[in-house]
Amino acid sequence: MANKITSKSATGLTNELNGKLYADVIIPLAVKDTYSYEVPNDLLEKTTIGKRVEVPFGKSKLYAGIVMNIHKEPPDYPVKTIISVLDENPIVLTHQLELWQWMAKYYVCGIGEVMHAALPSQLRLSSETTVTVGHDIDEKIFDLDKHYRTVAEAVSIQKELSIDRIRDILGIKTVYPIIKYLLENGVIYIKEELKTKFKPKEVMVVELGPVYEEADDKQDIFDRIKRWDKQTTALLAIIQLSRTKRAVPQEEILKAADVSISVLQSLEKKGIIVRRSQVVSRIEDYDGDLRDDIELSDEQASTLQKLKSMPLEKPLLLQGVTGSGKTHLYVEMIKEVLNQNQQALYLLPEIALTTQLVGRLQEIFGDQLMVYHSRLNENERVEVWKKALKKNKLILGARSALFLPFPNLGLIVVDEEHDSSYKQDDPNPRYQARDAAVVMARQMSCRIILGSATPSLESYYNVSLGKYEITRLKNRYGKLQMPSIQVVDLKKEPKAGYFSHALLDAIERTKEDGYQTILFQNRRGFAPLLLCTNCGWSSMCRNCDTSLTYHKYFREMQCHLCGYREKPVLVCPACGNHELTLKGFGTELLEDELKIRLPELKINRLDLDTARGKKRLAKIIGAFEAKQIDVLIGTQMVTKGLDFDSVGLVGIISADHLLYYPDFRATERAFQLMTQVSGRSGRKGRQGRVIIQAYNTGHPVILEVVQHDFDKFYEREIKERKDFRFPPFIRLIRITCKHRDRTLSDKASRSIATLLQGTLGKRVSDPFKPGISRIRNLYLNEITIKLEKDYKLIRKAKELIEESSLKIRKEAKMSTLKINVNVDP
């Protein structure tokens, strides 16, 4: 890690050093290091670590960078000067900057990229190019041709225009040649200006005015307006609403009194009320009733005492079977932290989980709870950021919540710690939020709890090494039994389409008994392949080497990698055959087929297509909770931590699709997914039932899921990992070279592999093409590095990767080469 960051201001250093001072500033770009800027004398008082400063970067751009250090050492390049300080108080804390430094080094990326990922976009400012009036505009405007003259006239009238506005005026995208010509001829002038994006939300509020407040006899006021019934009604509503808050939102009054805004304007003219604009929070307050009626079982109570007594310096792994009430323990631990005037961070792998959990936690914590994830709009994200800096609250969020500023953090909970969604694969930083949370807890000396029914092999292995402590919940809450699991052999069992008769019968019986069903298929869309029965042609993506998936609802073929879409063809473009067929199945096809076979049931889907947007997601989950849906068909979204009281049956449509995947983690994920989705069954009042459909019913993972035997799964899997040298016994780094030219991608990967093999030897694989070797018209080659757990070796390998990447990019035609480094993929 770099030098320890201290929060001393430039003024304090000036008093000690009596010389020029420089600030190391993080620029929110894909650059490796910070850049030093001179601190001007008039900004010495204001320049502090963690504040945003306006700085020039490159030829003309301006950026809002973060001050990371202040010192007296001049850089070895021409130094520029800080233009302004944008914040009154630091918006990034010193421990955050230390975490950013660790992430940049560990995940082999620039600290600017970490900053870009960490800050809400409204806090990441870059200058906008603005076109203004040039000194020769009056002289030359009438000699210009069509587009040139249009721009010049618009600038002359409006004085300032953005580049986007010029595109709108001309109705074309390519405007830079026009701008360049006008600039060279003095018709326009270009300037760069840093503009604040965040705008506080303002609403019109109403207060009782001086005429009313100062009146000795309030009846005189009503006598003055008695001829106007609506004004009287509005004033009565204002008086009533003002009893609980002095400034009442105008919309509340209009609704309560059922009057128009002109009525309020009349009262305002008479001085009876005052209308003004007021800044309000975009984060809605919770106005429901609070409850605190959780009763812990004896097992939960004893486990809670263990959690509280375990050493603070070690992460705690809470392994509890599905339905054991791990959330109850998190709540009790959070209560203790908040009572000590500290903050708590509750991480979840999926936004889908926050939707259901928010309502339940709000009933316990009320306004102490704030939510942070990617589906908040950018202004809401800024407000949560600012509140986290000031208030001791509970933050619930997905992996990005890890970056929030916590001045007083006492607890981190990483729920479903095994989940692959905690790992960001693109873009940089390609971090694992669980691991980063462990580092963050160590830096801040706060407790961290990792919870899961099916812990990751890495976490469980760390327990065996003594790095983590562990405690277990072995029983379901309320003395419920674990679900009974039946495996259906699709080679032998009669089928109706993709459903075995056993599963269809079980769905009907579950409905008759008053319970609901969840069906899991880890593939969305209708069918993954449109195929010609004559020549074998299939519908492929234009940009990627993968087939297009048919989505019946949209009536189009879609690529799930790049988003390309097209209408399905009716005739084979290769041979003219009219007989095209769909192969494979996704959640959409299963929904259609089940509606045909069981038309009396209410069936719905939960996947990326149906749950785009937090409102649609909440609507589906709410409808299922309210028992308005009999069967919910879903992808991984339905496997993760959702808690429904009335699920009596879970069906896994195709276990084989989970098991046979070219990834060393495939069997681990298959075990976790099947165990987790099975755990959605039988939450209240009775034992649940699970049906797993498979062709290879004797696969060891399926047998271990049936027996609820995590330990047996772990022992077998960890032995295979050790035999074949995979994590957690080694550190894995994957390098991916991407280029629009296939030959150059091949050449770059061979060169990098050769450079690395020169020092690291056989630890570095030869380049190979991944299963999908072209994505978004970029040709891919991969290199895998397996390193022993030796700190010096790993650090050396990362340095070599950076050096070799830099060297290759300097070669001819390699400037557009993309090199992605994925640590712990």
N, C-alpha and C positions, 0 to 999 in steps of 0.2 A: 504494500500500500504506500501511497505517496506520503509526503510530510503531513504530520498531524495538523488538521485545520483548527485554527483558533479564531475567535470572533472579534478580534481587536479591530478597531476602526482605523482609518488612515490618519486621523488626527492624533490618535495615541502613538502611532508609529512615528509621525512627524516630530513629536516632542522628543522622542528617543533618538532619532536619527539625524534630524536637521538637514535633510537633503530631498532630492526628488523621490517620489514614491510611485510604484507601479502596481497595478492590479492584474492578477491572472484571471481572465474571463473565459467562461465556457460559452461557446457559440453553438446554437442549436442546429448544427449541421453534421454531416458524416466526416468530421475531421478528428484526428487521433488525439490531439493535445489541446490544452488551453492556449490562449494568446495573451501576451502582456500588453497593457495599455498604460500610458502615463496618466496619473491622477492630477488634474489641474487644481490649483490652489483654492479656487472658489468652490470645489466639490469635496475638499478634504473632510469636512464635517459630516457630509452625507454618505460618503462611500464606505460601505460596511459589507463584510462577507455575508452572502445570501441575498443581497439586493440585486435587482435588475438594473443594468446600466445600458444606455444607448451608446453603441460603438460602431464605427465604420469597419467594414470587412470587405476585402476584394477591391475592385476598382471604384465602385460607387454605392454598394448596398449598405444599408444600416440594419443592425439587429439589436434585439434586447438580449444581452448575455447576462449570465449570473457571475457575480464576483466570488471567486473561490479562495483567493489568497491576496494579501497585500504585503509588499516587500520593497526592498531598496535596490535589488539587483536589476540593472537594465538588460533587456534581451539583446541577442546578437543579430537583430534585424531592425530595419527602420521602424521606430515606434510611433504609433498613432495615439491620439488623446481621447479619453472618455468625453462624450458630448454632454450627457446629462445622466442624472440618477432618477430612476422612474418610481421608486417605492420609498415610502416614509419609514417602513420597517422591513426587515428581511422577510421574504416569502419562502425561502428555503433555509432549513436549519443545518447546522454543522454536521450532525450525524447523518442527515440525508446526503450531503456531499461526500461523506466518507463511504456511504453505501454505493453512491454513483461511481466513485473511484474503484471500489472493489468489483462492481459489475463490469466496468469497462475492461479491467485487467483480466478478470476470470473468463468472461465471455468473448474476449478478443474483439473489441469494438471501440469506437471513439466515445469519449465521455459526452461529446455533443449529441451523439445518438441516444445515450441514456437520458440526457436532459430532454430531448425531443419526445421520448416516450413518457417521461415522468410528468411533465407540465401539461395542464390543459392548453389547448391551442390558443385560447384567448389570452393566455399569459406568455405565449411564445410569439413575440412580435418580430416581423421583418418589414423593411420599408416597402412602400408602394411607389411605383414609378408614375409620376404625374407630369402631364404635358401642360406647359403654360405659354403665354404670349411671348414670341421672340422679338428682337429689336427691329427686324426688317419686314415684319408681317404686313404693315400698311403699304409698303412699297411694292411687294411682290405678290400679294394675294390674288390680284386680278390676272396675273400671267400664268396661274397654275391650271393644270388639267383637272378633270372631274373629281377623283377621289382626294387628291391633294388639296384642292380648293375647299371641298366639303369639310375636311378636317380643320383647315385654317379658319374657316368661317365659324365653325363650332367653338374653337378655342377662343376666337376673338369675342364671341358673345358670352361664353360661360367662364372665361378667364382661366379655368383649370379643368382638365379632363383626365380620367384614368385610362389606362390601356384598354381595359374591358369595355369602358364606355365608348371608346373609338371603334372597337369591333362592332358594338351594337349599332352605332350610327351608320357605319359602312355596310354592315351585313356580311362581312367577310372575316375569316379567322387570321389570315396572314397580313398583319398591318405593319410589321417592323420595317420592311423596305420603304414604305410611305413615310414612316416616322423618321427614318434615317435621312431621306432626301430632304424633308422639311427642316430637320435639325442642321444639316450641312449648309442650307441656304438661309439660315437665320430666321426662318418663319416661326419656328417654335423653340422652346427651351425645355430641357428635361431637368426635373429635380426629384430627389429621393426624400421621402418623408415617412417617419415612423408614426403609425397611427394606432391608438389604443383600440382594441376590438371589444373588450368587455364593457358592457353598459349595464349599470344597475337597473333593476326593474322599478318603474315608477307607476303609481296609481293615484287617481284623484280621490282625496278624502275630504270629509265635511266635518266642521266643528261648529258649535254654537258661537255666534259672533258677539261683538261687544254690545250691540243694541240689546240683545237678549240677556247677556250675562250681567249688564249693569242696570237692568230694569228692576225697580223696587217691587213693582207689582207685575208679575208675568202675565196676568190676565189682560193687561193693556196691550201686550204683544199680540195676543190672539184676537182682541177686538180690532186691531189694525188690519188683520187679514181675514176677518170672518166672512167677507164677501167672496172669498176664493176658497172653496172647499178643499181643493187639491193641495193648496199651500198649507192649510191647517192640518190635513192628513200627513203631509210630508214632515211638518215640524214635529208633530206628535211622534212619528217614527224615529226622527233624529234624537229627540229627548229620550225615548225608550232605549235605543241602541247605545246612546252615549253613557248610559249607566255602567256599562262594562268596559268601554274604551272611549277615550276622549275624542280621537280622530276615527270616524267611521268611514269605511270605503263607500264611495258614491254608489257603486253598483248594488251594495246591500240595501241602501235606502231606496233606490229606484224600484228594486224588487219588492221590498217590504211594504212600501206605500203605493205601489202600482201607479207611479206618476212618470212624466217625461222629464228630461233634463231641463227644459224651459222653466218648470216649476221651481227647481232649485236655483236657477239663475235669477228668478224674480225675488226669492228670499235673500239671495246674496246682495242684490242691488239695495235692498232695504236695510242691510247690515245685520240681519237676524242670524245669518250663518256666514261662515267663511269657507271657501273652497280653495284647496291648495294641492300641489303635487307632493307625494311622499314616497321615499324609497322603501320598498318592501322586499322581503326575501322570496326567492323562487321556491325555496324549500318549504313545503306545506307543514304547518304545525299539526300535531296529532290532538284531536279534540274528543277522542273516545274515552271510555272508562278504563282504568288500569286494574290489573288483577295480579294476584300473587298467590295462586292456589296450587302450585306444583308440589305434589307429595312425592318424595324420593323413596324408592324401595330400600330395603336393608342393604342390598348389594350396592346400589347407587350411593347411599350415605357413606358406606365404608370406603368406597372408591374415591368419593369426594375428599375425604380426610387424607387419603394417600396422595391425591393430587396436590393438596395444600401443603403437605409435609415434605414433598420431594424437593431435592436441591434446585435452587433457582438457576444455576449455571448450566444445567443439562436440559435439552429438549425432552418433553414428556410425550410418549406415544400412548394414546388411549385406544386400545383395540376393543371394540364392542360389537357384538353380533348385530345384524340389522334389526332395528326395532328395540334395541336395548336401552334407549333413552340417553344417548350421548349428549344430545342438545340440552337436556335438563342440567347436566353437569357443567356445560359451557355457560349456561345462564347463571348458575350459582357462582361460578368463578368470576364472571363479568360483574355481577352485583358487588362482590367483595372489592374488586378493583375500583369501580365507580364510587363506592362508599369511601374509598381512600383518596378521592379527588384525583384519580388517574384516568387515562384513556384506555380503551380496549379496541383491538382490531379483529374482526371476525371475517376470515376469508372463505369464500366458496368458489368452486371451480366453474360454475355455470350461472349466468344471469337468470336462467329458468328457476334456480333454487331460491334466489333472492325474492322472487315474486311471491312465493308461498310463505317464506319465512318472515318477511317484513311485517306482515299483519300480526303474526303471533308474537314477535318480539316487541312490536309497538304496544301491545296490550300489557307488556311487562315493564318496558323502559320508557314509553311515551316519547316525549320530545328529546330524550337523551340519545335516541337512535337517529343516525344519518346513513343514507345509502349512497354508494359511489360505484358506478360501472359505466361501460361504454355507451349504454343506451340513454343516459342522461344527455340533455343538450349541453353545449359547451358553456353557456352561461351558468347553468346549474352546477356544472363541475367546478367552476371557479368559486362559486359561493360555498360549496362544501369544503374546498381547499382552504378558503379564508376562515371558515368557522372552525376547522380542525386546528388551525393555528392558535385559536383563542379559547376554545371550550373543551372541557373534559367530557367527552361523549363516547358512545359506542359507534364505531364505523363498521357497517356491513357492506362487503363488496367483493367483486371478482378480483383477479390478480393485479389489476392496475391500482387498486386501493392501497397496495403496498407502498406506493410512491408518495402518499399524502404526508403532510408535515405533522408530526406528533411531538409536541414539546414535552409531554408527560405520559409516555406510554407505559402501561403496567402489564399488559397481557396481549398476546397474539394467539388466536385460534385458527388453525388451518384445518378446516373440515374436509372430509373426503380427500385426505392428503395424497392418496395414491393416484388421483385422477390426472390423466394426461393433459387436460385442459390447462393445468398450471404451467405447462411448458409453452413458451412462445416460440414458434418456429420461424416466423417472418413478420416484420423486418427486425433489424437489430434494435435493441439487444435481445438475443435469443436466450432469454433467461428462464430459469425454473423458479417460479414464485415461491414454492415450498422451501427450496434451498436458500433463496435470498432472504426469506423470512427468518430462517434459522440464524443466518449471519447478522441480520438486523437486530434480532433479539439479543444476541451476544454483544453487539456494539452498544445497545441501550440498557443492558443489564435488566431485561424484563423476562417474564415467564413466557414460554411458548408451548402450546399443546397441539400435537398432531393427532387428528382423530380419523379412524377408519375401521370398517368391518373387515376390510381386505387390504392391509397395509402394503405399501410398495416394498419390493424386495430390498431396495436400498435402505429404507428406514428400519425394516425388521433386522437386517444384517447389522446395522449400527447398534441395535439393542444387544446383539450377541457380542459385539466388540466393547460394550460398556460405554459407548458414546451417548446413547439415549437411555433414559429410564422408561419402563413400561408398566402399565396397569391395565387390567382387563375387566370388561363386563361380559360375562359368559351366558347370561340369561336375558330373554326378552322382558321388556317392561310389562307389568301386569300379569306375570307368570304365564304368558302365552307360549305355546310351543312353536318351534321352528317350522316353516312350511314343509309339507310333504312334497317330494319331487318325484315325478314320473318321467321316464325317458321313453319316447315313442320312436321305434325303429321305422324310418320312412321306406326302407327296403321291403318291409313286410306288412306294415299297417295299411289298410285301405285309405285312399286319399280322395279328397274332393278339391281339385286344383292344388293349391299350396297348403291346404289345411288337412290334417289327418282327421278321420272320423272321431277319434278319441278327443281331440281338441274341440271340434265343433260341438260334440255332445256336452263337453264340460262347460263351454261358454253358455249354452242354453240352460243347463242346470244351475249355473251360478246366477243367471238372471232370475230364474224361478225362485231361488232362495233369497232374493233381494240384495244381491251383491254385484260388484262390478268386476270387469276384466281389463287387464293391461296386456297388450300384445307387443312384443319387441322384435323389430327387424332393423338392423343397422345399415339401412340403405334407403334414402329418400327417392322420390320420383316414382314413375309408373314402371318403367323397364329400362335397364341399363344398355340395351343393345337393339338396334333396328337392323335386321339381317336379310339379305337376299337369299332365298332358298335355292336359287339356280347356280349362281357363281360365287357366293360367299361374301359379296360386298357388304360392308357395314358402314353406318353413318359415323364419320369421324370428325373431330374438331378441326377447324382450319388452323388453329394456333398451337394445338397440343397433340401429342401422340397418344390420344385416348379417345374412346368412343363417346358419343353424345348420349345422354340419358333422356328418354322420352318422358315429358311431363304432360299428362292428359289434361289437367285443369287449365294449363296455359296453352295447350295445343302446340307445343314446340319442343324441339330438341335442345337440350342445354348441356354445356360443359361445366362441371362442378369445380374445375380448376381455374379457368380464366373468365367464366361468365358468358362466353360466346353462345348465341342463340340463333336458331333458324327453324323454319317450318319443316315438318317431316315430308320427305319426298313420297310420291305415290308410285313411281316407276323407278326401277333400279337404273342409276345413271351409267352403270358399267355394261349391262347386257340388255336393258330394256324390259326385263321381267316385271310383271305386275304383282307377283306373289312375294310380298315382303312380310316378314314376321318379326314380332317382338320377343326377345329372349331375356330371361332373368326377371326379377321382381323387386319392387321397392314398396314403401309404405302406401303409396297412392294406389297401386294395383291391389294390394291386400285389402284396402278400404273398399274399393269397388267390388271385389269378389265377395267379401264378407257381407256387404249390403244385399247382394243377390241371393246368397245362401241363407242369411238370417235377416230378412227384410223387416221384421217386427222390432229389431233392436236399434237403439240410437247409437250410431258409430261416428267417431271423430278421429282426427289425426293430430299428433303433436310432433312436428319436425320443423326444419328451417323454413320450409315453404309456408306453413300455416302460422308460424309464430314469429314472423318478422315484425318487430316493433313490440314494445313492452305492453301496450294495451291489448293487442291480440293474444299475446302469451298469457297475460293475466286472465283474459276472458275464458280461454280454454281450460286453464287450471281451475278457475272459479266454477265453471260449469260442471267439471268432473267432481269437484268437492261437493257441489250441491246435488249430485246424483242425477244431473240432467243428461249425462252420457253413460251408456251401458258398457261400451267397449272403447278403449282409447288405444289407438295404434301409434307407436312412436319409435323414434331412433334413440340414440344415447340419452336424449333429454329425459326420457321416462325412467332411466336407471339410477339417477343420481339424487338420493336424499329426499325425494318427494315423499310426503307422508299423507296417505289417504286412509281414512278409517274403514271404508267399505269395500276394499279390494279383496275379493275372495279367490281370484284366479290370475295367474300370470302365465302367458304362453311365450316361449322363445321359438320363433318360427324356423330358424335355421342356424343351429349351433355350429355347423361345419364352416359357414362363412366367416365366423369369428376365429376359428382355429387355424385355418390354412391361409396364412398371410405372410409374405416374405419380410418378416421383422423379428428380431430376437425377443422382442417383448410381446409377441402375438399371443402366446399361451397365457402369460400373466394377465394381459388385458382381457382375454376371453374369460378366465376364471373370475376376475373382478366384475366384469359386466354381467355375467350370468348370476353370480352371487348377489350383486347389488339389485338387479331387477327382480330376482326371486324374493328379496327382502321387502319388496313393496306389497307382498301378499300377506294377508292375515294379521292386520295391525290391531284389531279391536274385537274382542269377544269370541273369536274362534280361530282354529288353525287354518292357515292358508294352504293353497294348492298351487303347484307349479308343474307345467308340462313342457318338456324340452324335446323338440323335434330334431332328429339328427339321422344321418346315414351311418356314421361311424360311432355307434353307441358305446363302443368299448374304449374310446379314447380316455386316457387317464385323467385329463382335466374334467371331463364330464362326470366321471365316477367320483372325483373329489368334490365337485359341486354338489352332487346328490348326497354325499355323506357329510356335508358341511364341515369338511376337514381341511382347514387352512394350513395347519402344521404339516400334514402329509404333502400337500401341494408345495409348500415352501421347501421342504427337505429335498423333494425330487427336482424342483426347478433350480434351486441354488447349486445342486451338484452339477447339473447340465451347464449352468453359467460358468462354474469353475473349470469344468473340463474343456469348454470351448473358448475360454478367455473372454468373457463378457462382463459388464458391470453387474454387481458391485466390486468385482475383483480387480478390474482395471478401469482406467479413465478412457473414455471414448471421445474422439473428436472427428467430426465429419466435415470435409471440405467439398464444396460444390462449385464447379466452374460453369459459368453461363455466358454464352455468346451467340449472337445471331448467325454467325458463320460456324458451321459444324466443324470444319477443319481447324479453325482457330481455337475452338473449345477443346478439341482433342489435343492440340499442340500445347495449350496452356496447362492442361491437367497433367500431361506427361512431364512437362518441364518442372512443375511444382513438385510432383512425386519424386522426380530424380533429385532435386535439390534437398528435399527432406530425407530421402533414403540415404543420402550421403552421410548424414549425421545420425539419424535414428534407425537406419537399417531396416530389418524386416518388420519393425513395428508399423511401418507405413505400407499400405497396400498399393498395388498398381492401380491406375485409374480404371474405373468400370462405369458402364452406363446403367443408370437406375431403371426400374421397371417402366417408368414413363420418362423417356429421355428427351422430350421436347415439351416445354410449357411456355405459353405466351410468346411463341416463336423464338425462344431461346433454347439452344441445345445444351444439354446437361451432361457433365461428367463428374463422378464422385471419387473421393479418396478417403479411406478410413484409416485412422491412426489409433492404435491400441497402446496405451502407456501404463507402465507399472505405477503404483501409487507412491511415487517419489516426487516430493514437492519441487526439488531442483530440476528434475527431468521434465516435469510438466511445464514449469516456467520456461525452460530452455526451448521446449517444443513450440510453445506459443510465440516466443520471440522469433524462432525460425519461420513459423507460418507467416508472421507479419513481414519479415524480411523478404521471403521468397515471393509473397504476393506483390510487394512493392516493386521488386525487381522485374517480375513478369509484366506488370502493367506499363512499365517504361519501354517495353519492346514495341516494335512497329505494329500498328493495327490493333494493339491490345488496350487502348485507352478506354474502350467501352466494355471491356471484360468485367464481369461481375464475379467476385469471389466471396461466397458465403461460408463463414466458419460457424459450425454448430457444436458447441461444447456440451457434453452429456445429452446427446440426442435421444 
